[in-house]
């Protein structure tokens, strides 16, 4: 596999993980479980930042 293709797979993986954590956070907020919801929200934001940092690393 080319390096660009591996980088794209990593970007999509981090982005998918962040979306899943955001969905889990929303579901926990609906269930009034705010402690877990905030944790999943923070994890979703972290994975979103990782995906875009990983994407910007290739441009430099």
PyMOL Python script that loads the backbone (N, CA, C, O; Angstrom):
from pymol import cmd

cmd.read_pdbstr("""\
ATOM      1  N   UNK A   1       0.836  -1.183   0.000  1.00  0.00           N
ATOM      2  CA  UNK A   1       0.000   0.000   0.000  1.00  0.00           C
ATOM      3  C   UNK A   1       0.878   1.242   0.000  1.00  0.00           C
ATOM      4  O   UNK A   1       1.949   1.269   0.606  1.00  0.00           O
ATOM      5  N   UNK A   2       0.415   2.240  -0.673  1.00  0.00           N
ATOM      6  CA  UNK A   2       1.139   3.502  -0.690  1.00  0.00           C
ATOM      7  C   UNK A   2       0.963   4.226   0.638  1.00  0.00           C
ATOM      8  O   UNK A   2       0.016   3.972   1.382  1.00  0.00           O
ATOM      9  N   UNK A   3       1.890   5.128   0.917  1.00  0.00           N
ATOM     10  CA  UNK A   3       1.822   5.876   2.164  1.00  0.00           C
ATOM     11  C   UNK A   3       0.576   6.763   2.208  1.00  0.00           C
ATOM     12  O   UNK A   3      -0.051   6.907   3.257  1.00  0.00           O
ATOM     13  N   UNK A   4       0.219   7.357   1.062  1.00  0.00           N
ATOM     14  CA  UNK A   4      -0.975   8.226   1.011  1.00  0.00           C
ATOM     15  C   UNK A   4      -2.230   7.440   1.327  1.00  0.00           C
ATOM     16  O   UNK A   4      -3.122   7.937   2.014  1.00  0.00           O
ATOM     17  N   UNK A   5      -2.303   6.219   0.830  1.00  0.00           N
ATOM     18  CA  UNK A   5      -3.493   5.404   1.074  1.00  0.00           C
ATOM     19  C   UNK A   5      -3.575   5.013   2.547  1.00  0.00           C
ATOM     20  O   UNK A   5      -4.663   4.996   3.123  1.00  0.00           O
ATOM     21  N   UNK A   6      -2.439   4.700   3.157  1.00  0.00           N
ATOM     22  CA  UNK A   6      -2.434   4.371   4.589  1.00  0.00           C
ATOM     23  C   UNK A   6      -2.846   5.581   5.419  1.00  0.00           C
ATOM     24  O   UNK A   6      -3.567   5.445   6.407  1.00  0.00           O
ATOM     25  N   UNK A   7      -2.388   6.768   5.016  1.00  0.00           N
ATOM     26  CA  UNK A   7      -2.741   7.985   5.742  1.00  0.00           C
ATOM     27  C   UNK A   7      -4.242   8.256   5.627  1.00  0.00           C
ATOM     28  O   UNK A   7      -4.872   8.692   6.590  1.00  0.00           O
ATOM     29  N   UNK A   8      -4.811   7.998   4.452  1.00  0.00           N
ATOM     30  CA  UNK A   8      -6.244   8.224   4.263  1.00  0.00           C
ATOM     31  C   UNK A   8      -7.063   7.250   5.114  1.00  0.00           C
ATOM     32  O   UNK A   8      -8.095   7.621   5.673  1.00  0.00           O
ATOM     33  N   UNK A   9      -6.596   6.007   5.206  1.00  0.00           N
ATOM     34  CA  UNK A   9      -7.295   5.022   6.029  1.00  0.00           C
ATOM     35  C   UNK A   9      -7.245   5.441   7.492  1.00  0.00           C
ATOM     36  O   UNK A   9      -8.237   5.298   8.207  1.00  0.00           O
ATOM     37  N   UNK A  10      -6.107   5.956   7.947  1.00  0.00           N
ATOM     38  CA  UNK A  10      -5.993   6.427   9.334  1.00  0.00           C
ATOM     39  C   UNK A  10      -6.937   7.599   9.585  1.00  0.00           C
ATOM     40  O   UNK A  10      -7.594   7.657  10.624  1.00  0.00           O
ATOM     41  N   UNK A  11      -7.008   8.535   8.633  1.00  0.00           N
ATOM     42  CA  UNK A  11      -7.904   9.686   8.765  1.00  0.00           C
ATOM     43  C   UNK A  11      -9.348   9.230   8.885  1.00  0.00           C
ATOM     44  O   UNK A  11     -10.083   9.699   9.753  1.00  0.00           O
ATOM     45  N   UNK A  12      -9.755   8.315   8.013  1.00  0.00           N
ATOM     46  CA  UNK A  12     -11.137   7.826   8.035  1.00  0.00           C
ATOM     47  C   UNK A  12     -11.416   7.064   9.327  1.00  0.00           C
ATOM     48  O   UNK A  12     -12.516   7.161   9.872  1.00  0.00           O
ATOM     49  N   UNK A  13     -10.438   6.309   9.825  1.00  0.00           N
ATOM     50  CA  UNK A  13     -10.614   5.581  11.077  1.00  0.00           C
ATOM     51  C   UNK A  13     -10.814   6.508  12.264  1.00  0.00           C
ATOM     52  O   UNK A  13     -11.715   6.299  13.076  1.00  0.00           O
ATOM     53  N   UNK A  14      -9.963   7.546  12.366  1.00  0.00           N
ATOM     54  CA  UNK A  14     -10.122   8.511  13.457  1.00  0.00           C
ATOM     55  C   UNK A  14     -11.455   9.249  13.344  1.00  0.00           C
ATOM     56  O   UNK A  14     -12.119   9.493  14.352  1.00  0.00           O
ATOM     57  N   UNK A  15     -11.843   9.603  12.125  1.00  0.00           N
ATOM     58  CA  UNK A  15     -13.101  10.319  11.917  1.00  0.00           C
ATOM     59  C   UNK A  15     -14.296   9.442  12.289  1.00  0.00           C
ATOM     60  O   UNK A  15     -15.248   9.916  12.909  1.00  0.00           O
ATOM     61  N   UNK A  16     -14.248   8.181  11.914  1.00  0.00           N
ATOM     62  CA  UNK A  16     -15.327   7.246  12.255  1.00  0.00           C
ATOM     63  C   UNK A  16     -15.427   7.066  13.766  1.00  0.00           C
ATOM     64  O   UNK A  16     -16.524   7.050  14.323  1.00  0.00           O
ATOM     65  N   UNK A  17     -14.285   6.933  14.423  1.00  0.00           N
ATOM     66  CA  UNK A  17     -14.288   6.780  15.887  1.00  0.00           C
ATOM     67  C   UNK A  17     -14.898   8.012  16.553  1.00  0.00           C
ATOM     68  O   UNK A  17     -15.660   7.883  17.512  1.00  0.00           O
ATOM     69  N   UNK A  18     -14.572   9.200  16.054  1.00  0.00           N
ATOM     70  CA  UNK A  18     -15.126  10.414  16.662  1.00  0.00           C
ATOM     71  C   UNK A  18     -16.639  10.485  16.473  1.00  0.00           C
ATOM     72  O   UNK A  18     -17.356  10.900  17.384  1.00  0.00           O
ATOM     73  N   UNK A  19     -17.128  10.090  15.313  1.00  0.00           N
ATOM     74  CA  UNK A  19     -18.576  10.098  15.070  1.00  0.00           C
ATOM     75  C   UNK A  19     -19.278   9.117  16.005  1.00  0.00           C
ATOM     76  O   UNK A  19     -20.342   9.423  16.543  1.00  0.00           O
ATOM     77  N   UNK A  20     -18.684   7.942  16.198  1.00  0.00           N
ATOM     78  CA  UNK A  20     -19.283   6.945  17.095  1.00  0.00           C
ATOM     79  C   UNK A  20     -19.319   7.459  18.538  1.00  0.00           C
ATOM     80  O   UNK A  20     -20.307   7.267  19.245  1.00  0.00           O
ATOM     81  N   UNK A  21     -18.233   8.114  18.969  1.00  0.00           N
ATOM     82  CA  UNK A  21     -18.227   8.681  20.323  1.00  0.00           C
ATOM     83  C   UNK A  21     -19.255   9.799  20.470  1.00  0.00           C
ATOM     84  O   UNK A  21     -19.871   9.929  21.527  1.00  0.00           O
ATOM     85  N   UNK A  22     -19.452  10.613  19.426  1.00  0.00           N
ATOM     86  CA  UNK A  22     -20.470  11.665  19.487  1.00  0.00           C
ATOM     87  C   UNK A  22     -21.869  11.062  19.595  1.00  0.00           C
ATOM     88  O   UNK A  22     -22.701  11.563  20.351  1.00  0.00           O
ATOM     89  N   UNK A  23     -22.131  10.001  18.855  1.00  0.00           N
ATOM     90  CA  UNK A  23     -23.441   9.333  18.928  1.00  0.00           C
ATOM     91  C   UNK A  23     -23.657   8.744  20.321  1.00  0.00           C
ATOM     92  O   UNK A  23     -24.742   8.863  20.889  1.00  0.00           O
ATOM     93  N   UNK A  24     -22.619   8.110  20.867  1.00  0.00           N
ATOM     94  CA  UNK A  24     -22.728   7.550  22.223  1.00  0.00           C
ATOM     95  C   UNK A  24     -22.970   8.653  23.243  1.00  0.00           C
ATOM     96  O   UNK A  24     -23.719   8.464  24.202  1.00  0.00           O
ATOM     97  N   UNK A  25     -22.338   9.803  23.039  1.00  0.00           N
ATOM     98  CA  UNK A  25     -22.533  10.928  23.950  1.00  0.00           C
ATOM     99  C   UNK A  25     -23.970  11.432  23.902  1.00  0.00           C
ATOM    100  O   UNK A  25     -24.575  11.693  24.942  1.00  0.00           O
ATOM    101  N   UNK A  26     -24.508  11.566  22.715  1.00  0.00           N
ATOM    102  CA  UNK A  26     -25.897  12.035  22.558  1.00  0.00           C
ATOM    103  C   UNK A  26     -26.859  11.066  23.239  1.00  0.00           C
ATOM    104  O   UNK A  26     -27.782  11.481  23.940  1.00  0.00           O
ATOM    105  N   UNK A  27     -26.632   9.765  23.023  1.00  0.00           N
ATOM    106  CA  UNK A  27     -27.510   8.767  23.645  1.00  0.00           C
ATOM    107  C   UNK A  27     -27.421   8.805  25.167  1.00  0.00           C
ATOM    108  O   UNK A  27     -28.428   8.616  25.849  1.00  0.00           O
ATOM    109  N   UNK A  28     -26.242   9.043  25.699  1.00  0.00           N
ATOM    110  CA  UNK A  28     -26.095   9.135  27.154  1.00  0.00           C
ATOM    111  C   UNK A  28     -26.714  10.414  27.706  1.00  0.00           C
ATOM    112  O   UNK A  28     -27.240  10.408  28.819  1.00  0.00           O
ATOM    113  N   UNK A  29     -26.662  11.512  26.950  1.00  0.00           N
ATOM    114  CA  UNK A  29     -27.345  12.735  27.393  1.00  0.00           C
ATOM    115  C   UNK A  29     -28.856  12.517  27.422  1.00  0.00           C
ATOM    116  O   UNK A  29     -29.539  13.020  28.314  1.00  0.00           O
ATOM    117  N   UNK A  30     -29.376  11.774  26.454  1.00  0.00           N
ATOM    118  CA  UNK A  30     -30.816  11.478  26.426  1.00  0.00           C
ATOM    119  C   UNK A  30     -31.214  10.641  27.643  1.00  0.00           C
ATOM    120  O   UNK A  30     -32.285  10.844  28.215  1.00  0.00           O
ATOM    121  N   UNK A  31     -30.351   9.702  28.036  1.00  0.00           N
ATOM    122  CA  UNK A  31     -30.626   8.840  29.193  1.00  0.00           C
ATOM    123  C   UNK A  31     -30.328   9.516  30.530  1.00  0.00           C
ATOM    124  O   UNK A  31     -30.436   8.885  31.581  1.00  0.00           O
ATOM    125  N   UNK A  32     -29.953  10.796  30.497  1.00  0.00           N
ATOM    126  CA  UNK A  32     -29.641  11.579  31.707  1.00  0.00           C
ATOM    127  C   UNK A  32     -28.410  11.057  32.441  1.00  0.00           C
ATOM    128  O   UNK A  32     -28.297  11.224  33.656  1.00  0.00           O
ATOM    129  N   UNK A  33     -27.498  10.434  31.725  1.00  0.00           N
ATOM    130  CA  UNK A  33     -26.252   9.938  32.294  1.00  0.00           C
ATOM    131  C   UNK A  33     -25.140  10.907  31.885  1.00  0.00           C
ATOM    132  O   UNK A  33     -24.348  10.619  30.988  1.00  0.00           O
ATOM    133  N   UNK A  34     -25.097  12.051  32.555  1.00  0.00           N
ATOM    134  CA  UNK A  34     -24.240  13.141  32.089  1.00  0.00           C
ATOM    135  C   UNK A  34     -22.747  12.876  32.270  1.00  0.00           C
ATOM    136  O   UNK A  34     -21.944  13.347  31.464  1.00  0.00           O
ATOM    137  N   UNK A  35     -22.362  12.144  33.293  1.00  0.00           N
ATOM    138  CA  UNK A  35     -20.936  11.881  33.503  1.00  0.00           C
ATOM    139  C   UNK A  35     -20.323  11.116  32.342  1.00  0.00           C
ATOM    140  O   UNK A  35     -19.272  11.486  31.819  1.00  0.00           O
ATOM    141  N   UNK A  36     -20.993  10.053  31.953  1.00  0.00           N
ATOM    142  CA  UNK A  36     -20.514   9.255  30.826  1.00  0.00           C
ATOM    143  C   UNK A  36     -20.641  10.031  29.524  1.00  0.00           C
ATOM    144  O   UNK A  36     -19.784   9.920  28.647  1.00  0.00           O
ATOM    145  N   UNK A  37     -21.699  10.811  29.394  1.00  0.00           N
ATOM    146  CA  UNK A  37     -21.904  11.581  28.172  1.00  0.00           C
ATOM    147  C   UNK A  37     -20.788  12.605  27.962  1.00  0.00           C
ATOM    148  O   UNK A  37     -20.311  12.785  26.842  1.00  0.00           O
ATOM    149  N   UNK A  38     -20.378  13.265  29.026  1.00  0.00           N
ATOM    150  CA  UNK A  38     -19.295  14.242  28.913  1.00  0.00           C
ATOM    151  C   UNK A  38     -17.986  13.544  28.556  1.00  0.00           C
ATOM    152  O   UNK A  38     -17.195  14.069  27.772  1.00  0.00           O
ATOM    153  N   UNK A  39     -17.756  12.362  29.129  1.00  0.00           N
ATOM    154  CA  UNK A  39     -16.542  11.612  28.809  1.00  0.00           C
ATOM    155  C   UNK A  39     -16.514  11.234  27.322  1.00  0.00           C
ATOM    156  O   UNK A  39     -15.490  11.400  26.659  1.00  0.00           O
ATOM    157  N   UNK A  40     -17.637  10.728  26.802  1.00  0.00           N
ATOM    158  CA  UNK A  40     -17.692  10.364  25.394  1.00  0.00           C
ATOM    159  C   UNK A  40     -17.594  11.596  24.500  1.00  0.00           C
ATOM    160  O   UNK A  40     -17.028  11.521  23.409  1.00  0.00           O
ATOM    161  N   UNK A  41     -18.129  12.713  24.940  1.00  0.00           N
ATOM    162  CA  UNK A  41     -18.020  13.948  24.174  1.00  0.00           C
ATOM    163  C   UNK A  41     -16.556  14.386  24.072  1.00  0.00           C
ATOM    164  O   UNK A  41     -16.097  14.785  23.001  1.00  0.00           O
ATOM    165  N   UNK A  42     -15.838  14.312  25.171  1.00  0.00           N
ATOM    166  CA  UNK A  42     -14.411  14.667  25.163  1.00  0.00           C
ATOM    167  C   UNK A  42     -13.606  13.715  24.286  1.00  0.00           C
ATOM    168  O   UNK A  42     -12.706  14.144  23.564  1.00  0.00           O
ATOM    169  N   UNK A  43     -13.929  12.421  24.348  1.00  0.00           N
ATOM    170  CA  UNK A  43     -13.233  11.463  23.490  1.00  0.00           C
ATOM    171  C   UNK A  43     -13.529  11.724  22.012  1.00  0.00           C
ATOM    172  O   UNK A  43     -12.640  11.609  21.168  1.00  0.00           O
ATOM    173  N   UNK A  44     -14.775  12.073  21.704  1.00  0.00           N
ATOM    174  CA  UNK A  44     -15.128  12.389  20.319  1.00  0.00           C
ATOM    175  C   UNK A  44     -14.376  13.600  19.803  1.00  0.00           C
ATOM    176  O   UNK A  44     -13.898  13.605  18.669  1.00  0.00           O
ATOM    177  N   UNK A  45     -14.270  14.626  20.633  1.00  0.00           N
ATOM    178  CA  UNK A  45     -13.530  15.822  20.240  1.00  0.00           C
ATOM    179  C   UNK A  45     -12.047  15.498  20.062  1.00  0.00           C
ATOM    180  O   UNK A  45     -11.402  16.000  19.142  1.00  0.00           O
ATOM    181  N   UNK A  46     -11.518  14.663  20.939  1.00  0.00           N
ATOM    182  CA  UNK A  46     -10.100  14.285  20.834  1.00  0.00           C
ATOM    183  C   UNK A  46      -9.817  13.536  19.536  1.00  0.00           C
ATOM    184  O   UNK A  46      -8.835  13.828  18.853  1.00  0.00           O
ATOM    185  N   UNK A  47     -10.662  12.581  19.194  1.00  0.00           N
ATOM    186  CA  UNK A  47     -10.458  11.837  17.964  1.00  0.00           C
ATOM    187  C   UNK A  47     -10.675  12.715  16.733  1.00  0.00           C
ATOM    188  O   UNK A  47     -10.024  12.516  15.708  1.00  0.00           O
ATOM    189  N   UNK A  48     -11.578  13.676  16.828  1.00  0.00           N
ATOM    190  CA  UNK A  48     -11.769  14.602  15.713  1.00  0.00           C
ATOM    191  C   UNK A  48     -10.521  15.452  15.506  1.00  0.00           C
ATOM    192  O   UNK A  48     -10.091  15.664  14.373  1.00  0.00           O
ATOM    193  N   UNK A  49      -9.944  15.934  16.594  1.00  0.00           N
ATOM    194  CA  UNK A  49      -8.697  16.707  16.493  1.00  0.00           C
ATOM    195  C   UNK A  49      -7.563  15.853  15.953  1.00  0.00           C
ATOM    196  O   UNK A  49      -6.761  16.321  15.145  1.00  0.00           O
ATOM    197  N   UNK A  50      -7.490  14.594  16.396  1.00  0.00           N
ATOM    198  CA  UNK A  50      -6.458  13.699  15.888  1.00  0.00           C
ATOM    199  C   UNK A  50      -6.599  13.480  14.384  1.00  0.00           C
ATOM    200  O   UNK A  50      -5.601  13.440  13.665  1.00  0.00           O
ATOM    201  N   UNK A  51      -7.824  13.338  13.912  1.00  0.00           N
ATOM    202  CA  UNK A  51      -8.010  13.089  12.479  1.00  0.00           C
ATOM    203  C   UNK A  51      -7.570  14.281  11.646  1.00  0.00           C
ATOM    204  O   UNK A  51      -6.913  14.106  10.620  1.00  0.00           O
ATOM    205  N   UNK A  52      -7.919  15.485  12.066  1.00  0.00           N
ATOM    206  CA  UNK A  52      -7.534  16.655  11.282  1.00  0.00           C
ATOM    207  C   UNK A  52      -6.057  16.990  11.446  1.00  0.00           C
ATOM    208  O   UNK A  52      -5.445  17.515  10.516  1.00  0.00           O
ATOM    209  N   UNK A  53      -5.476  16.702  12.594  1.00  0.00           N
ATOM    210  CA  UNK A  53      -4.037  16.885  12.762  1.00  0.00           C
ATOM    211  C   UNK A  53      -3.287  15.909  11.876  1.00  0.00           C
ATOM    212  O   UNK A  53      -2.275  16.258  11.267  1.00  0.00           O
ATOM    213  N   UNK A  54      -3.786  14.688  11.807  1.00  0.00           N
ATOM    214  CA  UNK A  54      -3.174  13.678  10.952  1.00  0.00           C
ATOM    215  C   UNK A  54      -3.275  14.070   9.484  1.00  0.00           C
ATOM    216  O   UNK A  54      -2.353  13.822   8.708  1.00  0.00           O
ATOM    217  N   UNK A  55      -4.397  14.685   9.101  1.00  0.00           N
ATOM    218  CA  UNK A  55      -4.587  15.129   7.723  1.00  0.00           C
ATOM    219  C   UNK A  55      -3.680  16.317   7.396  1.00  0.00           C
ATOM    220  O   UNK A  55      -3.119  16.376   6.302  1.00  0.00           O
ATOM    221  N   UNK A  56      -3.530  17.254   8.320  1.00  0.00           N
ATOM    222  CA  UNK A  56      -2.696  18.441   8.092  1.00  0.00           C
ATOM    223  C   UNK A  56      -1.215  18.100   8.096  1.00  0.00           C
ATOM    224  O   UNK A  56      -0.418  18.822   7.497  1.00  0.00           O
ATOM    225  N   UNK A  57      -0.828  17.009   8.762  1.00  0.00           N
ATOM    226  CA  UNK A  57       0.565  16.613   8.805  1.00  0.00           C
ATOM    227  C   UNK A  57       1.081  16.284   7.401  1.00  0.00           C
ATOM    228  O   UNK A  57       2.251  16.513   7.094  1.00  0.00           O
ATOM    229  N   UNK A  58       0.199  15.747   6.555  1.00  0.00           N
ATOM    230  CA  UNK A  58       0.596  15.391   5.203  1.00  0.00           C
ATOM    231  C   UNK A  58       0.808  16.603   4.311  1.00  0.00           C
ATOM    232  O   UNK A  58       1.591  16.543   3.363  1.00  0.00           O
ATOM    233  N   UNK A  59       0.125  17.699   4.601  1.00  0.00           N
ATOM    234  CA  UNK A  59       0.237  18.886   3.768  1.00  0.00           C
ATOM    235  C   UNK A  59       1.542  19.651   3.999  1.00  0.00           C
ATOM    236  O   UNK A  59       2.013  20.366   3.114  1.00  0.00           O
ATOM    237  N   UNK A  60       2.123  19.497   5.198  1.00  0.00           N
ATOM    238  CA  UNK A  60       3.363  20.213   5.521  1.00  0.00           C
ATOM    239  C   UNK A  60       4.556  19.543   4.963  1.00  0.00           C
ATOM    240  O   UNK A  60       5.675  20.022   5.148  1.00  0.00           O
TER     241      UNK A  60
END
""", "prot")
cmd.dss("prot")
cmd.show_as("cartoon", "prot")
cmd.util.cbc("prot")
cmd.orient("prot")
